Amino acid sequence: MNKTKIPNIPYGPYIAVIAGATVKGKPSYTTIGAYGVVSQRPVLYVSLKNTHYITQGIRENGFFSVNIPDAGLIEKTDLCGIVSGNSKDKSQIFSAFYDEVGDAPMIEECPVNYLCKVIQTIPVFDFTMFLGEIVAAYAKDQCLENGMPDAALVRPTIMMAARYFDIGEPIGRVFQSGRELAAK
């Protein structure tokens, strides 16, 4: 085994997502890698620093959006992660749209969007993890295959360490690719 011990920090890979919330009556966005699926139920989480501008909006409104940008949005995706809503109005970076179910902006330019209603908050050091039930989901028609988002068509951005990566080609199918090994 040739392995090198490295510092105990999460390097990724993570899908870069842009969280959205209404703050002081305007859409605001921040790029995060700390997001994911909680269970097989329609629940996602986002984990945000308590000092983030958008954290205030999620607490006040009880809703957030998770927007999956494609690789073509890398500059705007990165901008949302390096500029604080405390110092810059980010409401005009994207075209916002809303679902009548809850008050959180979703990004028209992103191929996939989830609107989530906060069902639980969990303090973790200087972060807050928001668990949100997906109450609405949207995808661009050209990114769907058989009615479901296709990663090769969505082209999500992957973050690992301090770099962004474009997704490659499909290499297998979930719950299918291992069937031959399972039969042995």
C-alpha positions in Angstrom: 0.0 0.0 0.0 1.4 3.4 -1.0 -0.6 6.0 0.9 0.5 9.3 2.4 -1.2 10.5 5.6 -2.7 13.9 5.0 -4.4 16.5 7.3 -7.8 15.6 8.7 -9.9 18.0 6.7 -12.6 17.3 4.1 -11.1 17.7 0.6 -14.1 16.4 -1.4 -15.1 15.8 -4.0 -18.4 17.8 -3.6 -20.9 19.0 -6.1 -20.7 22.8 -6.0 -24.2 24.2 -5.3 -25.6 27.7 -4.8 -27.9 28.1 -1.9 -30.5 30.8 -2.2 -32.6 32.6 0.4 -34.5 35.9 0.7 -32.7 38.3 2.9 -34.2 41.7 3.7 -36.7 41.3 0.9 -34.1 40.4 -1.8 -32.6 37.2 -3.3 -29.2 36.3 -2.0 -26.9 33.4 -2.9 -23.8 31.7 -1.6 -21.8 28.8 -3.1 -21.3 25.8 -0.9 -20.0 22.3 -1.0 -21.5 21.3 2.3 -24.8 20.0 1.0 -26.3 16.6 0.5 -29.0 14.0 0.8 -30.2 13.1 4.3 -32.3 10.0 3.6 -34.4 8.3 1.0 -37.1 10.8 1.9 -37.1 14.1 0.0 -34.8 15.9 2.4 -31.6 17.8 1.7 -29.2 19.6 4.0 -27.1 22.7 3.6 -24.5 23.7 6.2 -23.6 27.4 6.5 -21.4 29.5 8.7 -23.5 31.3 11.3 -21.9 34.6 10.1 -23.0 34.1 6.5 -25.5 36.7 5.3 -27.8 34.1 3.8 -28.0 32.2 7.1 -30.0 35.0 8.5 -32.5 34.8 5.6 -33.0 31.1 6.0 -33.6 31.5 9.8 -36.1 34.3 9.1 -38.1 32.7 6.2 -37.8 29.0 6.9 -36.9 28.2 3.3 -33.8 27.8 1.2 -33.1 26.8 -2.4 -30.4 24.5 -3.7 -29.4 25.3 -7.2 -27.0 23.1 -9.2 -25.0 25.3 -11.6 -23.5 23.8 -14.8 -19.9 24.2 -15.6 -20.6 27.2 -17.8 -21.6 29.2 -14.8 -18.2 28.8 -13.0 -17.4 32.5 -12.7 -20.7 33.4 -11.2 -20.6 30.3 -9.0 -17.2 31.2 -7.6 -18.3 34.9 -7.2 -21.1 33.8 -4.9 -18.6 32.0 -2.7 -16.1 34.7 -2.4 -18.3 37.8 -2.0 -20.3 38.3 1.1 -23.9 39.5 1.0 -23.0 41.6 3.9 -20.8 43.8 1.6 -22.3 43.2 -1.9 -25.9 42.9 -3.1 -26.0 39.6 -5.0 -29.6 39.9 -6.0 -28.8 40.7 -9.6 -26.2 38.0 -10.3 -28.9 35.6 -11.5 -32.5 35.7 -12.7 -34.6 34.6 -9.8 -37.8 32.6 -9.9 -40.1 31.4 -7.2 -42.6 28.7 -6.4 -45.8 29.6 -4.6 -45.0 27.1 -1.8 -42.2 29.1 -0.2 -40.1 32.2 -0.1 -36.6 31.3 -1.5 -35.2 32.4 -4.8 -34.3 29.7 -7.3 -31.8 30.4 -10.1 -33.3 30.3 -13.7 -29.8 29.8 -15.2 -29.1 26.6 -13.2 -30.2 23.3 -14.7 -31.6 21.9 -11.5 -33.3 23.6 -8.6 -34.8 22.5 -5.3 -37.0 24.5 -2.9 -36.7 23.3 0.6 -38.7 24.0 3.8 -36.6 23.9 6.9 -37.7 21.0 9.1 -34.7 21.0 11.5 -31.6 23.0 12.4 -28.5 21.5 13.9 -25.7 23.7 15.4 -22.3 22.3 14.4 -19.4 24.4 15.9 -19.7 27.8 14.1 -22.0 26.4 11.4 -25.7 25.7 11.2 -26.9 22.6 9.3 -30.4 23.2 7.9 -32.4 20.1 7.0 -35.0 20.9 4.4 -37.9 19.0 3.0 -37.9 19.4 -0.8 -41.3 21.0 -1.5 -40.7 21.8 -5.2 -38.1 20.7 -7.7 -37.4 22.0 -11.2 -35.1 21.0 -14.1 -34.4 22.4 -17.5 -36.1 20.2 -20.2 -32.9 19.7 -22.1 -31.2 18.2 -19.0 -33.8 15.4 -18.6 -33.7 11.8 -19.7 -36.8 9.8 -19.1 -38.1 12.6 -16.9 -35.1 12.7 -14.6 -32.0 14.9 -14.5 -29.1 13.4 -16.3 -25.6 14.3 -14.9 -24.0 14.4 -18.3 -26.6 16.9 -19.5 -26.7 18.9 -16.3 -22.8 19.1 -16.2 -22.5 19.9 -12.4 -19.3 21.4 -11.2 -17.2 19.2 -8.8 -15.1 20.9 -6.1 -12.1 19.1 -4.7 -9.4 20.7 -2.6 -9.0 24.2 -4.1 -10.2 23.4 -7.7 -13.3 23.0 -9.8 -13.8 20.1 -12.2 -16.3 19.4 -14.9 -18.1 16.1 -14.8 -17.0 13.4 -17.2 -19.0 10.7 -19.0 -21.2 8.1 -17.3 -19.2 5.0 -16.1 -22.0 2.8 -14.7 -25.6 2.6 -13.5 -26.7 2.7 -9.8 -27.9 -0.7 -8.6 -27.0 -2.3 -11.9 -23.2 -2.1 -12.5 -22.4 -4.4 -9.5 -25.0 -7.1 -10.3 -22.5 -9.4 -12.0 -20.2 -9.3 -8.9 -23.2 -9.8 -6.6 -24.2 -13.0 -8.5 -20.8 -14.7 -7.8 
